[in-house]
Amino acid sequence: MYQIKIDKINALVEVTLQGVLRTEEAQAYAADYGKALRSLYGRKVRILADLRGFSIASEEATELLRELDATSAEMGVIRIAELVQSDLAALQANRIAREAGIGDRLKIFKDAAAARAWLLAP
């Protein structure tokens, strides 16, 4: 399951991923994510991705995140905060971001308030 919210005032896209995404759902998510980024075209976009309930253990999930991270870089995203629940998930998220070429824009958090503060800081 996934949910995407757009905060047009702050140019912030909030994403929540839960469980395991089936192929059809992953494709729908990728399309909706791209649509959300395009709705903020020309702005300094920030992403808050809540991955605490998402299983990124599968190769398919890893590839999806890698592709979306690369899309983020192409669409003007300046900061990405990812919320994770474990140190292992943090290591996976960092590796995926490096492979997608966005390691310099990504920061991993376990606390949602800290993630939001970092994203919206000048």
N, C-alpha and C positions, 0 to 999 in steps of 0.2 A: 504494500500500500504506500501511496505517496500523497503529499499535499504541498502545494505551492501557493505562497501569498506574496503579493507585490505591494511594497510601500513606496508609492511614487514620490512622496515628499522627500524621503531620504535616499531614493534610488537603491533600495534594499530589496533583495529577493530572499524570502525565507522558504527553505525547503525542509521537509520532514520525510525521511524514508523509514519504513518499518518492515520488519520481516524479510522475506525473500521475494524479489520481484520476478514474476514469470516473464517470459520473452515478450509477450504482447503488452504487458503492463510496462515493461522497461522501455519499449518503443514509444508508447504513449507518453511516458514520463519524459523521455528525451525530447519529443516534439513540444510538449508543454513547457519544458525548461527553456528551449530555444525561443519559444513565443514570449515567455516572460522577459528574457534578456532583450529581445528585439523591441519590446514595449518601452524599454528605457534607453534605446539607442541614442548615442551622443552624450550620455551622462556618465559620470564616474560611478559605476555600479559596484555594489557590495553584495556578497552572498553570505547568508547564515544557513549552513547545512547541518541539520540535526540528524546524525547517524547513530544515535545511541541505541535505537531499536532495530537497526538494519544489519543484516548478515552480509558482510563483505568478504566472506571466506571463499566464495566460489569464484572461479576464473571469469565467468560471465559477468558477475557483479563488479569485479575488478576492472574489466575491460570497459564496462558502462561508465564507471566513475572516471577512468582515464580519458575516455572520449569527451565526457561532459566537462572535465577540467580543461581540456584543450579548447573546446568551444568557448568556455568562459574567457580564456586568454584572448581569443580572436574577437570577442564581443565587447571589449572595454572594461572588463571586471578588474578593479584595482585591489580589492581585498576579499579574501575568502576565509571565513571562520568556520571550522568544522567541530561540532560537538561530538565527542566519543565517550564511551563508558569505560574503556580499559586502555592500558598501556599498549597492549598488542594491537588494538584497533588504531591507536595513534601512530604506531610504527607503520602499519599498512597504509594509512591515509597519507602519511609523509612520503612513503615510497611511490605511491600512485601519483601524487602531485609532482614529485621530481621527474618521473617518467613523462608526464604531460607537459613539463616545462613551466610549471607555475609555482614551484617551491618557494620563490621569493614573495609571493602574494598570499600564501596560506599560513595560517596559524591554527594550531589544534588546542581545543579547550575541553574541560570537563564541566565548566560552570557557564550557564547561559548568559548571566548578567555580565560576566567578564568578557565574553565573546562579543556581545552587543556593544559594550563600551569601546572595545578595541576597533570594531568595525566603524563606528560613528565618530571616532576621534578625528580631529583635523589632521 
